[in-house]
C-alpha cells in the first residue's frame, strides 16, 4: 500500500491538489497521513508519496510529481501525447503564473507575510490581470483539456482556490464570468467535494482568522503543524509563535483603525458600479405578424436577443422561404443542384422540448438552412408523435384530478374524444418551442401520427405485413406494467441499478418494497432425504416454478438425472433438467426455473418442454397458486412465501445482492415478465436486409463507431411485440373469427388461423368466409381491443407523411429522403425499424445517410433527469429564468419531497443566479460547437452565455464597420480582387476564403465544431482584432489629407470590409439565423433589384467564388502577428500602457527586413508603437532598448530610454535574478543526489531538466535586460 503525507492545514492547496488527484484514482490504495514524512525518507516537502513495494518503493515529493503520478494512474493526465502536453502547459501556468501572485495576495491576509499595502494592491492588480487573460482563454471551454476533468483543472483550480475563498469579491467574479463558471463546475465535482467540502466564495476581502488544522488522527493541530497533544514545543518555537501572534494583533488593530477612519470620512467616495448587467432591449415598432420587420431605424447600442429575434420568424414563414416550392415553378422540375429532404424525429405530443431535443433541432436546422442556401430543393418535414402510453397517462391523471373520473367511467370512445380535446388545447407547445429556436420547417406539411392520412398508412402497413405472414399472433413473455395494464417497449423500461438491499416505492403499496437481496431455499428430492438449494431475487415466483436446472457438466448433480424435486406448497413434482445456460460458479449451481415469468427461464422451458404456469394477473394479483397465497398482491406474497419457507424449515439464507430492477418509466411500477397473446413482427429477414444495406454501402451511418452496435443488434434481433393494451393509438385492424358451423371447431386466441385483418369489418368478413369456406353470415368478428406500439407508426413515418400507400407528388419527389439525423440512443427503436419497414413496404431505403449526434448530459456529466433538477427547457435558456422560477417548475413536476429538495440543491449549485437570457442564436451556436462525434456532451449552460457575448461582439463590429462604410457606400456588383488591395486587404480576403473552404468541408463531413470554430475565429480574432484595427489609419489618412490616392485606398478598403461582412454573415446564417438576418438587412445590396429578400435564401459562400486563399500571405501575416505579440508583451512587461515607443526590428536577412517593411504600418498600428524600423543583421540597434526574440528571423528592440525609471527596473531584475539562481541551485542539489536517477520517475526527471533549461534561458534574458538597462544609466 502507498502512503501519502500531506499537510493538515485546510488551506494548503498543494496538499489539496494531491488529495483531489487521489480521489480521481479509485484503483489506488492509499494511506493518507497529515504530517511531515519521516526524516529517514529524506523528503523535503509535502505532499510526499511513498509507493508500495509492488510499485517500486519509490518516493515522490512535491505537488507536481505526486499529482502527475496519481492523475496518470486515474487516466486524468490526457488521453494522448497532445493532451498530456496541454496538461503540462496548464501545470506550468498554475505553478509559474497563478501560484506566486495568488500567494502574494492571500498570505498577508492570513498573517503569513508582513502586510505592505502598496505591494498587496499591486499583487491584487496582477492577479486580476492574469485571471482576465485566463478568462478569455476559458471562453470556449468547459474544462481545460478535452471534455472532462483532468489534472490541468485540478492544478489550476487549487491554485486559485485561496483567491476565490478570501480575495475575489462578487464584483470581481462578475468580471471573471468564465473563470467563475469553470471554477464552480470543478469544485462541485464529487471528487473535489470529498476533499474540499462545500467551497464558500469570498464576500469581502478581510484578514483571515487562523484556522485550526486537523491531523490524520483527528487531534487539533496548531499553525506550526504539530498536534497539540503531541510533544512539548521548544523555546524557539514558542518565541516564533509569540512574534507571529503579535504581528497579527498589530495588523488587526491597524485594520480596525482604517475601518474607523473610513466610517468618519466626510467625503465618502462613491463605490464603482458593478459590471453592466446584460441589457434587455425590446422591438416596439408596430409590425403585424407576417410583415417584414422595420430595419430603417438605427441599430440599438448593444445586442439584445429580445430585439433581434422579434418579428423575423413570422415573416420568413409567410414569405414561404421554408417551403421547397420557394423560387421555383414546381417541385417536380429538375434541380441541377439536387434535392435535400429530411423528416424531423417526431417529438411526443405530451411533452415539451428539453436541451436534447434542442441539440437535435439546432443540428437539423443548421443543415437544412445550409442546403437551402446552396440552392437545393429543400424540405424539412415537421411532425408530432401521438405517444400512446404517455398521452393516455397524462389525460387519465388530468381527468381524475379535475373530475374524479377514470377512463373506464367514460368508456373508450368518449375517453378518446377527451384526448383529442386535450391535444387540440395543449399539444402545440412543442411547435411553439421549435419556432422560437428558429427551426425552418415547412409547417404546411406538418403531420400528426393519428391524422387520417397517417392512420390509413399504419392500417395498410399492418394488413400487408399480416397478409404476407410477417406479422403473426403468439403467446410469449412481454414487459408488463401492472399499473398501466399494458405491455411496454424496452425503451420505456428504466434499468435501476442497486448495490444491495434497497427499499423502493411501488405504486399501489403503502410501504416500500425490498429489492437487492438474494433468498436461498431448498427443494426436497423426491424419494430421498436429499435437498437441492436454489436462490432467487423474486422469491414469490417460486409458486410458478416447474423445474430445477443444473449444468450438464456439473459433477455435483450427475446423480439427479431423471429425478424430481417436490414443490413445498402444492403436489407438483418438478424435473431436474440439464442445460448449458446454468452458471456453475453462481450460488450452488442449481437454478429454479419459472418459464412463465422470466425471459431466460422461458427459453429453458421451451427447450425442455416444461409447463408454463402463469401466477400473475394483469393487475399483479396472484392466480393459479394454492391458498393462502391466492389473490394476494405480488409483493405481499413475497413476504408470505418467505415466512412459509421459514415455517417449513426450507429457508436457508438471505443476503445482499447487486442487481438491476426494471422500472416502468411512465408509471414507476416494477415491470413484470408476463405471458400474453400478442402480435409480433418477424424481424430476421428484414434485419438482414437492413444490415446488408450498410455493409454494401447503400446506407451510410455516421460516425462509423456506431456500426458495431448496428450490426450487433440486427444480427441478433428478436421478433418485435407490437401490441399495446391501451385505448389511445392505432387500433389493430385484426379480427378474431368465430364460425357458426359445426364442421369448424372453435379457435384459440393464440391460433393465427382464427385471426384476419381488414381495412373494414366487411373486408375482414369476406377474408374469413373464404378461409373457412362458409357463407359470410356464418362469420362473427371481434376486433382486437389493443392498439399498435407507437414505434410501429414511427417506423413508417418517412413515407406515411407523403401519403403512402397512395401515389402522390410529394412521395414521388421526396421519398427516399436524403438524411436522418437523430441521437444515437434511439438507433434500434426508431432508425433500424424505419430502415426495415421502408425496405419491406416500399422496396427502398428511407434515406441515404444517418448522422447520429451525441447524447446531452449536464456540465457534471450526469444524465438529464427531473429528479436531479438538471432538465432544462430551451425556452428558459433563450429567455432566461430566475432560480425561483426553476424551483417553481420542480414543484409542478410530481417529484416526491426528497427528490424535489435534492433537485433544488442541484439547481442552486449550478444556477445560483438563475439562467441569464442567452437567446436562440447563442443556444444554437453553443449546441453546434459542442457536437463532437462522440457519445456524450457535457453541456454547461453558462458556456452558452459566452456565445451571447460573441453575438454582442459581432453586433458591435458590424455597427462600427457600417459607420466606417458610410451612408453613401455602394458595393461593387461582384466580389473580386482588383489588384489595388493592401497587404491587410489581401490577408483578410485570404482568411475569408479559407473560412469559406473550412465551413464547406465541415458541413459535408458533419463536423459542426469545425464550422463554429472557423466562424468564431474569423469574426473575432481575424476581422475584429486584426483587420479592423490595422485599417483605421487608412480611413484616418483619407479624412485628413483628402488626396485621391488616399481616397482610392480607403475605397478599396471599404469594398474589402463589405465583402468580409456580407460573406461572414452568410457563413454564419445557418447557425445563427436571427442576428445574421438583422444585420444583413442593414447592409446595402450588390444588386438591389435582383438580390434575394432574405439572407436565409441567399446563396451560401462557395470556394469557387471565394478562391483567394494564399498560404504565402497567411504565412507572412502569421510572422507579422508574432512580431506584434512580442512587442505587446514587451510593452506589458514595462507597463507602457499609453506611452508609445519606437521599435527596432533586427532581421536575420534583407528579405525578412523587406517583408516587415511592407507590413510596418500594420505592425505600428497593432502594437501601438511610435515608429517601426526594420533593420538588417549588420545595422546597429540604438542603446537603451529592451530586447525580446520574436523568432529565429527577427529580434524586437523596444526603445525605453527616457520612458521608464531605469534604476528601479534594474533593482527589480536583480531581485528576479537572485530568485532564479536560488531556484536553480535548489533544483541542481535535488538532481545531484546519489539516488536521484533510481528513485525519481523518468517523467519527473525530464520535467526537472526542462525546468533547469527554462531557468537558464530566463536567467540569460534577465542578464541581457539588466545589461541593456545599465547602458541607459
Protein Blocks (a to p, Z undefined) as FASTA:
>chain_A
ZZddddfbfklmklmmmmmmmmmmmmbccddddddddfklopabdcdddddfknoopace
djklmmmmmmmmnopnojbfklmmmmmmmmmmmmmmmmmmmmmmmmmmnopaccdfklmm
mmmmmmmmmmmmmmmmmmmpmbfnhjbdcfklmmmmmmmmmmmmmmmgfklmmmmmmlmm
mmmmmmmpfklmmmnopadddfbdcdddddddddfkopacdfkopafklccddfklmmmm
mmmmmmmmmmmmmmmmmmmmmmmpmbacddddddddddddddfbdcdehiacdfkbccdf
bdcfklmmgoklmmmmmnommpmkgopabfkbccfkbpcddddddddfkbccdfklmmmm
mmmmmmmmmmmmnopacdddddddeklmlmmmmmmmmmmmmnopafklnommlmmmmmmm
mmmmmmmmmmmmmmmnopacdfklgccfkbmklmmmmmmmmmmmmmnomaccdddddddd
fklopacdfklpccdddfbdcddddehiabacdehiacddddddehiabdcddddfblml
mmmgcbdcddfklmklmmmgoiacddfkbccdcdddddfkbcfkgojlpacddfklcfkl
mmmmmmnopacddfbdfkopaehiacfkgopafklmmmmmmmmmmmnopafbdcdddddd
dddfklopacdddddddddddfklmmmmmmmmmmnomaccddfklmmmmmmmmmmcccdd
fbdcdfbdcddfbdcdddddfklccddfklmklgccdfbfklmmmmmmmmnopafklpcc
dddfbdcdfklmmmmmmmmmnopabdcfklmmmpccfbdcddfklmmmmmmmmmmmmmmm
nopafbfbdcdddddddfkopacdfklopaccfklmmnopafklmmmmmmmnopafklmm
mmmmmmmmmmmnopadebjmlmmmmmmmmmccbfbdcddfklmmmmmmmmmmmmmmmmmm
mmmnopmbccdfbdcdehlacfklmmmmmmmmmmmmmmmmmmmnopaklmmmmmmmmmmm
mmmmmmmmmmmmmmmmmmmnopaklmmmmmmmmmmmmmmmmmmmmmmmmmmmmlmmmmmm
mpccfblmlgcfbfklcccddfklmmcbcfklmmmmmmmmmmmmmmmmmmmmnopaklcc
ddddddfbfklmmmmmmmmmmmmmmnopabdcdddfklccdehiacddfblmbccdddfe
hpacfklmmmmmmmmmmmmmmmmmmmmmmmmpmklmmmpcfklmmmmmmmmmmmmmmmmm
mmmmmmmmmmmZZ
